[in-house]
């Protein structure tokens, strides 16, 4: 009887996998194998992790918020763009609805300490509001400095709101400093609360996370990049440190697009707080470059982010440089990297030599031989964990933000990037990328061929789980 019931449950889940919309064929196959090969465990794993399901009440609230907010597409578009810029911005707009806006300026901040110094200075100078959204927030030196700056700003009448992921920021949420911020007048919210695990697993997926890293000040200043609210040493995983990040400080109408991302997430978690009034039309700007926020999450098709990355690669004519800490590409992205290199584009991919996720590291290395065979220049960075998520195209266009090149960012996390069409900013990001190469080792075909068989076996076995990592 139990065997028959088990088989029926397996059959029902396999049918569900096959009927699930927006699912890559390789992911379907991976889940079918897991369900069939791992009795009971495979069934439980699929029920917990198989679908990017959000609890119905939370989903309804988020959809209601999005319907109330002005759509991003109504922001004033740029009237004329070059072929390269225009095509890429159209792809970006298809993802999150934001048209590119002109009149922006940016500065690439030197390091983690410079990022915190800049954020604290801007918070101290804020006149109306400060909005902070982060994934990881630690009560270390950097995290404490930001918290204290928010308390100071709230004390002089500035409206301060901070939205932290309930899992990633759990160390700060449980720390006395969280209560101190609340007592000091800072409005705090926990994004994607975990709550009752049994209910969460039954009605939604427990590991959906808000991975965005955004700050907006007075609708005029915004930050975008890979850095969490934590020291570069990142003490919870100090043996992999320092974390090496890239963060832009931007001014101009692009801040309003990040403001809408913050408002949507905040209002979904704080039902009584309506931020619609802040989303006014930006003032026309005569100077500055074009930029566009590209935000995505579990409610979007999982192909959205790979399409953006692939579009960048196919648009390149001379050079592509990519940095990402977590590289588990879907087939379309792997093919785009190969195609760019095979048609003569100088494609450089820089990954960390030591990764805090052993499974992702192994899955990444399973792709090395294929990429090197297509003449992709592949490097491993060894001066810490390279956490920067950056792409530069032909020293003209750049993409920076929170999204990794893995299935978690593609399908499970709420992410936010900015696409910029500016030669100076692209040059600054490219110079930073080239600087990473001085602390990197180039991986050659000979080096990969020299790996022992058991290492290749390990990498390839874990790569089979790539669609679910």
RASULFEN-V192524 format. One record per backbone hydrogen bond with DSSP energy under -1.0 kcal/mol. NH is the residue of the N-H (numbers start at 1). CO is the residue of the C=O. Records with the same first field share a line. If there is no record, write none. Layout:
NH = CO, CO
This chain:
5 = 1
6 = 2
7 = 3
8 = 4
9 = 5
10 = 6
11 = 7
12 = 8
13 = 9
14 = 10
15 = 11
16 = 12
17 = 13
18 = 14
19 = 15
20 = 16
28 = 24
29 = 25
30 = 26
31 = 27
32 = 28
33 = 29
34 = 30
35 = 31
36 = 32
37 = 33
38 = 34
41 = 39
42 = 38
44 = 40
45 = 41
46 = 42
47 = 43
48 = 44
49 = 45
50 = 46
53 = 51
59 = 55
60 = 56
61 = 57
62 = 58
63 = 59
64 = 60
65 = 61
66 = 62
67 = 63
68 = 64
69 = 65
74 = 71
75 = 72
86 = 82
87 = 83
88 = 84
89 = 85
90 = 86
91 = 87
92 = 88
93 = 89
94 = 90
96 = 92
97 = 93
101 = 291
104 = 289
105 = 251
107 = 249
109 = 247
115 = 111
116 = 112
117 = 113
118 = 114
119 = 115
120 = 116
121 = 117
122 = 118
123 = 119
124 = 120
125 = 121
130 = 159
131 = 216
132 = 161
133 = 214
134 = 163
138 = 229
144 = 140
145 = 141
146 = 142
147 = 143
148 = 144
149 = 145
150 = 146
151 = 147
152 = 148
153 = 149
154 = 150
155 = 151
157 = 154
158 = 153
159 = 128
161 = 130
162 = 187
163 = 132
164 = 189
165 = 134
166 = 191
169 = 165
170 = 167
173 = 169
174 = 170
175 = 172
178 = 175
180 = 176
181 = 177
182 = 178
183 = 179
184 = 180
185 = 182
186 = 181
187 = 160
189 = 162
191 = 164
200 = 196
201 = 197
202 = 198
203 = 199
204 = 200
205 = 53
211 = 414
214 = 133
216 = 131
217 = 221
218 = 129
220 = 217
221 = 217
222 = 250
223 = 215
224 = 248
226 = 246
229 = 136
230 = 228
237 = 234
238 = 235
240 = 237
241 = 238
243 = 232
244 = 385
248 = 224
249 = 107
250 = 222
251 = 105
252 = 220
255 = 252
256 = 253
258 = 254
259 = 255
260 = 256
261 = 257
262 = 258
263 = 259
264 = 260
265 = 261
266 = 262
267 = 263
268 = 264
269 = 265
270 = 266
273 = 270
278 = 275
279 = 276
280 = 278
289 = 104
291 = 101
292 = 419
294 = 417
296 = 415
300 = 297
304 = 301
307 = 303
308 = 304
309 = 305
310 = 306
311 = 307
312 = 308
313 = 309
314 = 310
315 = 311
316 = 312
320 = 346
321 = 392
322 = 348
323 = 390
324 = 350
328 = 405
334 = 330
335 = 331
336 = 332
337 = 333
338 = 334
339 = 335
340 = 336
341 = 337
342 = 338
343 = 339
344 = 341
345 = 340
346 = 318
347 = 345
348 = 320
349 = 377
350 = 322
351 = 379
353 = 381
361 = 357
362 = 358
363 = 359
364 = 360
365 = 361
366 = 362
367 = 364
371 = 367
372 = 368
373 = 369
375 = 372
376 = 371
377 = 347
379 = 349
380 = 441
381 = 351
382 = 439
385 = 242
387 = 244
388 = 244
390 = 323
391 = 399
392 = 321
393 = 397
394 = 319
396 = 393
397 = 393
398 = 420
399 = 391
400 = 418
401 = 389
402 = 416
405 = 326
410 = 406
411 = 407
412 = 408
413 = 408
414 = 209
415 = 296
417 = 294
418 = 400
419 = 292
420 = 398
421 = 290
426 = 422
427 = 423
428 = 424
429 = 425
430 = 426
431 = 427
432 = 428
433 = 429
434 = 430
435 = 431
436 = 432
438 = 435
439 = 436
440 = 437
441 = 380
443 = 378
448 = 444
449 = 445
450 = 446
451 = 448
456 = 452
457 = 453
458 = 454
459 = 455
460 = 456
461 = 457
462 = 458
463 = 459
464 = 460
465 = 462
466 = 463
468 = 465
469 = 466
